[in-house]
Amino acid sequence: MHSYPSAALALVERYAAAAARAPGLAIAFQGAPGANSHRAATEYAPDAPLLPCFSFEDALEAVKDGRAGRAIIPIENSQHGRVADIHFLLPESGLTIVAEHFMAITHCLMGLPHADRVRTPFAAAYSHPQALGQSRRYLRTRGIVPLSYADTAGAAAFVAQSGDPTLAAVAPPLAAELYGLEIVDRAVEDAHDNTTRFVVLANEALAPAAIAGPAMTTFVFEVKNIPAALYKALGGFATNGVNMTKLESYQRGASFAATEFYADIVGAPGNPAVDRALEELAFHCKRLRLLGTYPQERPRG
């Protein structure tokens, strides 16, 4: 907790104390209170105690060591794409996805209250790289330099304690309220349908048969380093009529000899078509790991 700005520490400690009283019910999230992940956790489980964590790794570790029952983690944004490192962190965590949550994202430009903002414009804005990317055009057209910070609300707390009227934060409206900042402009994201998909992780997987309604299954795999390996590996999803809604590649290590893939499909193991498709995928893979089957929150296709 020492890595948070001092303006956020008292709030972080208060939330952590509440989570410690009911760790099995607590939801860990990355960032200071007021971050988008804080809001996502509140939307997903309004009555659960919340545990702020400085990094994604810390949030996942909190579940693994029993300080929280679940963690809610942003995995992708409609405007700015993959959230950095998540595709590595999820498989390595040993946790399993038990739910998804979609949340509309809106950001505000905020800073210290100042009587003459026109004569003292913002020179730079701090925020998480995702929020800066989602507000890239807005900042560029105003000549505001984007500066990276660990999370949106932490950036707001940092600006609050800086005492510098030329520094701004790009953060959710709640962060301005929590850290005593003035909102100068609202809805500064470049696309107003800006949406982030979060996943909820736990130690224990859901039983696919217990999921009522449409389900999603997420997995990672590495194909063999031979011609047409990916084509053959994915053929089973086409021939069995299984809808693959996401396929994303990434490199592990520096050899660039083989690519790993992250995928989402509609359906669950136990469904004959899904089982056949996964069996064919496994035959053509060096490695296949299921990351979870969970209820579908938003219809696909």
C-alpha positions, 0 to 999 in steps of 0.5 A, a space after each residue: 500500500 506504500 506505493 499509493 499517493 499519500 492522498 489515497 492511502 487513508 481510503 485504501 486502508 479503510 477499504 482494506 480493513 473492511 475487506 479483512 473482516 469478510 475476505 471470502 466475500 471481498 472483491 480485489 481490484 487494481 487501482 486506488 478508490 475511484 478507479 474504473 475497476 472500483 466502479 466495475 466491482 461496485 456494479 458487479 457486486 454492490 454489497 461486497 467489500 472491496 480490496 484496492 490493490 496497487 497492481 494487477 498482480 497484487 489483485 490476483 495474489 489477493 485471491 490466491 492467498 485468501 485476502 479476497 474471494 474474487 478479483 475483477 480485472 479489465 481485459 479489453 477496451 472497445 477503443 484501445 484494445 487489449 489491456 497490457 500484460 493481462 494475457 500473460 497474467 491470467 494463465 500464470 495466476 492459476 485462477 479461473 474466470 467465473 464471470 464477465 462484466 461490461 461497463 461504459 467508460 467515461 473520463 473527466 479532465 480534472 485538476 486543482 481548483 484554480 480561479 483563472 484556468 484560462 491563464 493557467 492551462 494544463 501542461 500535462 495530464 496523468 492517467 493509466 495508459 488505457 485512459 490516455 489512449 482512449 483520450 488521445 485526440 482530446 489531449 493532443 488537440 489541446 496541447 496537453 502532454 499525456 503522462 503515464 500513471 499506475 491507475 486513473 484514480 491514483 493519478 487524481 490523488 497524485 495531482 491532488 497532492 502535487 499542489 501544481 495547478 498545471 497538472 491534470 488527471 484523466 479519471 472517472 468523476 468519482 476520483 474528483 470527488 474523493 480527492 478534492 479536484 475540480 472537473 474541468 471537462 467531462 466525457 473526454 474519451 474520443 469515442 462515446 461508446 467507449 466500453 471495457 470488458 472485465 472478467 471476474 476471477 476466483 480460485 474455484 471454477 464454475 461447473 459448466 453444467 451449472 450455468 443457466 443460459 448462454 455461456 462463454 469459454 476462454 482458453 489459451 493455446 500454442 500451435 505446433 510450429 508447422 505449416 497450416 497449424 493454426 488453420 488445422 487447429 481452428 477447423 474444428 470450430 467451423 465444422 462444428 458450428 462453434 462461434 469463436 468471438 475473439 482470437 488474439 495472438 501474442 509472443 512469449 519470450 524472444 524466439 518468435 518461433 511460435 505464437 500463442 493465442 487467446 480465444 473466447 468461444 460461445 458455449 461450454 465443455 459438455 456440449 458435444 459440438 464444443 467438446 469435438 472442437 476442443 478435442 481437434 484443437 488439442 490434437 494440433 496444439 503444443 499446449 491448450 489451457 482452459 481459463 474458465 467457463 462462465 455466464 455470458 453477460 452480453 449476447 454475441 452475434 
